Structure formats: C-alpha cells, structure tokens
Amino acid sequence: MSYQLLDSGDQRKLEAYGDIVIARPCSQAIWHPQNKKLWQGAASFSREQGTRWEGKIPSEWVVKCEGLKFKLSPTDFGHLGIFPEHKMHWAFVKEALKGKKAKVLNLFAYSGGVTLAAALAGAEVTHVDASKGMVSWARDNAALNQCEDRPIRWIVDDVSKFCTRELKRGRSYDAVILDPPTFGRGAKGEVFKIEEHLPPLLDLIVKLLSPKPLFVLLTCHTPAFSQSVLSHLLKERLKGAQVTAGETLLESQSGFALPCGHFARGLYE
C-alpha cells in the first residue's frame, strides 16, 4: 500500500495512505479542489470544536512512500507519523550518500524517514529527537525496513544540548540533516523557538562537521522562513559549500502541487 496526494483546496488536503483516504486541514491550500468526486466518503481530521478524527481509520497500519515503509497511527495533533512531502529529501539523501561510508546526524528526526534513507544508503546514523515516543516509533519503522542491524544510534534528547555534548566529546559528522519546528520542547522541557535558537544551533553544527563534509540539509515548515532565509543562514556559515534552496513541493494526482515549506542544501564537492 502506497501514499499519494489526491487533491487539495478549500484549506484542506486529500491523501491516500494505501486504501485509507483522509482529508486534513492545510491552510495554504486556498484554491478550490480540482476533483470533488475524490473527496466523497473520505475520513477526516478537524480542529473545529476540538480536534477529532471522523470516518473509518485503523488504529495502526503500514504504508510505503519513496520505497520506505512507515507505521501510521492517528494522533491528537492530526499527524499520522509521516511527512510524505519529505520524500524528495529522502531521495536526495540516498543519492548523496550512495557508496560513501559516511557518519550522518539527523536532528528533529521524527519518525525516521531521513534516518532510514541514510542507513539504507550505507551510512552510520545518529537519530536525535526530544520525544521518546517518536524515537520508539522511528525504531518500529526501522524494523519494518529491515534496518534493525544497521549502525543507527537512537537518542532521546534536546538537540542543542546533544550537539554541545558531541562537540565536547570530539565527535564529528560528514552530513547533518535538520528539520526544526517553529516551536518545540526538549526532553526535559527545554523550549525551542526557531527564530531564536536556529542560528546558534547552526553554529554548533558547523563545528561538528568533519574535515571533508558532504552536505548540510536544512528543511523547515515555518511560513516566515522562506528559501531565501534558509539559504542566507547556510551561506554565512558553510564556507566552501555550494548552497541551493527551494520549495518543498508535494505533487498531486489531480490539481496543483502542494507547497509544504522550504529547504536549503549546502553541498561540498
């Protein structure tokens, strides 16, 4: 069973997670749906009058996206355990790491899409997220993809504190991937505000890069952080890297591609 964006519009998005079709809020989709027939009978998530799921949705199931398997489950936040718009980044990571024995640091690692892509490309991965539940979920996804024996370190920690300790330990990484939230809390209640804490975190990451790094990939869903903002942040820090930036887009079966944030990549030759 695979994932597909079916349509979007009227501030909603319609997605097929295998045989399960779900409509969820999507504030940027202010155009009209292109195929209203597809929406008929879909399950849904709503934030009106309290958050709730409606329709026939399993408590847990598995879906494939960009060749990776993910365990899905509806959460109180309206998430399902996957950001399918990141599949373009998984493909980049697989290609960039192919044939290289690299050490990769994945921060704000969520359910492990990038971790799995890197591990399957042959990298040694350190997966860091502040949520113990999400790290456990990511480990389940690793098992689904036969990655239990791959060299993956699973870390529940505040990313800034972890990076500071790694620097003191003298550890370094050939590639770093991070997907910071607009606002978040660390494992012990630490507060993360992207406009305040992302620049110093990037300063730490630069110090953690190996003498011959491969790349830094920064992705972001915060509306105010455009591709230019992300590009500027990397360009002023990653000396010697070629920095490119763009919009994270999710292609649709019908209608328009859905914008889902921005990214910047610093790629070393």
Buried (B, 14 or more C-beta within 10 A) or exposed (E): EEBBBBBBBBEBBBBBBBEBBBBBBBEEBEEEBBBEEBBEEBBBBBEEEEEEBEEEBBEEBBBBBBBBBBBBBBBEEBBBBBBBBBBBBBEBBBEBBEEBEBBBBBBBBBBBBBBBBBBBBBBBBBBBBBBEEBBEBBBBBBEBBEBEEBEBEBBBBBBBBBBBEBBEEEBBBBBBBBBBBBEBEBBEEBEBEBEEBBEEBBEBBBEBBEEEBBBBBBBBBBEEBBBEBBBBBBBEBBEEBEBEBEEBBBEBBBBBEBBBBBBBBBBBE
